[in-house]
Amino acid sequence: MSSAKAADTATSAPTAPRSRRRLLFLIPAVVFAGAAVFLAIGLTQDPSRLPSPLIDQPAPTFDLPPLPGRDDHGFSSKDLGGKVMIVNFFASWCVPCRLEAPMIQRLAKEQGITVQGIAYKDPPANVRAWLDELGDPFTRIGLDSSGRTAIDWGVYGVPESFIVDKRGRIVYKQVGPFLPQDFDDKILPILAKLRG
Amino acid sequence: MRWLLLALLVAFATLPAHAAVSPDEMLPDPQLEARARDLEKGLRCLVCQNQSIDDSDAPLAHDIRTLVRQQIEEGRTNQEIVGYLVSRYGDFILLKPPVNGATWVLWFGPLVLLLLGSGLLIAFVRRRSPDAETELSEAEQERLVELLTDEGREQGR
């Protein structure tokens, strides 16, 4: 037909060596793969669970009044340190707190860990009723009616729990209820290490 | 026209009609109150996570608003108040993430990717496009016309 083909190859610009062109093709693929890995890891994270800036810091100062009828003197920062403790923020109006109540019992009774409770924005009568119903694993209980102590601990929901080491430093934060898998995978190993 | 008005009305109705700050939270001094409102518009409500504490009705937002106002009345600076909250909740409580080593990917990543991509694209296109247009000879020009127009077809070629 036409001789356009021959004319074309004669006047076209010299192209880059083949191997270099192939390399250029790879670049978008590599960038994409990199981004894909990054995003995949991101998808496994839960963005609503905030990491705590208080890890490895000394626990905040606080002094909370007791639950009437209990013979502790409330719960203050002076009660921390000396041994490994768990500080558990809970409330009777909190549904997930009910879920984790058996875990807390396990921690206190089976493992012999001192669990301190902070009742968040909860009328004393309701706290009493909750303990009567679900059991009382706590060594001390402090009432945080204003929620100000919770803010000092960086708490933004209940339940949240903190593992505090022998020096009174926060070592681990659990956002949300303790779940059985967290227990065996994370909590028990940490506690074992701290008690070491 | 009516539909347009209705659509606009619905669109505006979905905007927050008021801030969550209630009259009993407000500070008596209007300047201090304005400062408080300003501060809280930059703080994230950690319960809702997509609203500022100025907009959020959550109890925690209310507590933090109260805390902000208390600290303003105590004479703390904006930096001190924000620092107080960031040291407890982390950078996430700021609606605008700070620009530091950990967040430069967030801030500059898209721009860098755009520049990289554009650069590659330009380099790639330059290599591919021919440097000179091939000129068609007279005979080829005529042939082209024949192929493309009705005239050519009619003449049965």
Contacts between the chains, C-beta under 8 A, distances in Angstrom:
chain1	res1	chain2	res2	distance
A	2	B	140	6.5
A	2	B	143	6.7
A	4	B	134	7.4
A	4	B	136	7.9
A	4	B	140	7.0
A	7	B	134	5.3
A	8	B	134	6.0
A	11	B	130	7.2
A	11	B	132	5.6
A	11	B	134	5.4
A	12	B	130	4.6
A	12	B	131	7.5
A	13	B	129	7.7
A	13	B	130	5.5
A	13	B	131	4.0
A	13	B	132	7.8
A	15	B	127	6.5
A	15	B	128	7.8
A	16	B	127	5.4
A	21	B	127	7.2
A	24	B	120	7.0
A	24	B	123	7.4
A	24	B	124	6.1
A	27	B	120	6.1
A	28	B	117	7.9
A	28	B	120	7.3
A	31	B	113	7.5
A	31	B	116	7.6
A	47	B	49	7.9
A	48	B	49	6.2
A	50	B	46	6.9
A	50	B	89	6.8
A	50	B	90	5.9
A	50	B	92	5.3
A	51	B	90	6.4
A	52	B	90	7.1
A	53	B	86	7.5
A	53	B	87	6.2
A	53	B	88	7.0
A	53	B	89	7.2
A	53	B	90	4.5
A	54	B	88	7.0
A	60	B	88	7.9
A	121	B	59	7.4
A	146	B	63	7.6
A	147	B	59	7.5
A	147	B	60	7.4
A	147	B	63	5.0
A	148	B	63	7.4
A	148	B	67	7.4
A	151	B	63	6.4
A	151	B	64	6.9
A	151	B	67	6.5
A	151	B	88	6.5
A	152	B	88	6.4
A	153	B	88	7.3
A	154	B	88	4.2
A	154	B	89	5.1
A	154	B	90	7.4
A	156	B	46	3.9
A	156	B	47	6.3
A	156	B	60	5.7
A	156	B	89	7.0
A	157	B	46	7.8
A	157	B	47	6.7
A	157	B	60	7.7
